[in-house]
């Protein structure tokens, strides 16, 4: 699959077109529950690693994040307001476990803001170094 890749002057990291296209599908059509993005260091670009089906839940999402490698992810979180309205918020998660390589943490940290800007429509951002920092309770507290 060929896509136009734009280089990022700051970190030299490019963002594959597919990253934005899949995000737009999640945002506009709710085609996916979540998207996991990976930085391919050799190609110096961010690519889509995994797509979660709308029926996939939070457990599927957390299971798709590697225990000792950094990732970016987007999660479409459904919730019910106090007024009993069904709503959703799009979360951007910067997953950077303590056990991941220092070089990897640095690359993900330096590319994050630029990458996040490519995804127009992020409503909440979470930084997580272990699963408790992005538990369902954290999601719920951030939407209210």
Secondary structure as UniProt FT lines:
FT   STRAND          5..6
FT   TURN            9..11
FT   STRAND          14..16
FT   HELIX           17..29
FT   STRAND          32..40
FT   TURN            41..44
FT   STRAND          45..53
FT   TURN            54..55
FT   HELIX           58..63
FT   TURN            67..68
FT   STRAND          71..80
FT   TURN            82..83
FT   STRAND          86..95
FT   TURN            98..99
FT   HELIX           102..118
FT   TURN            120..121
FT   STRAND          124..128
FT   HELIX           131..134
FT   HELIX           136..143
//
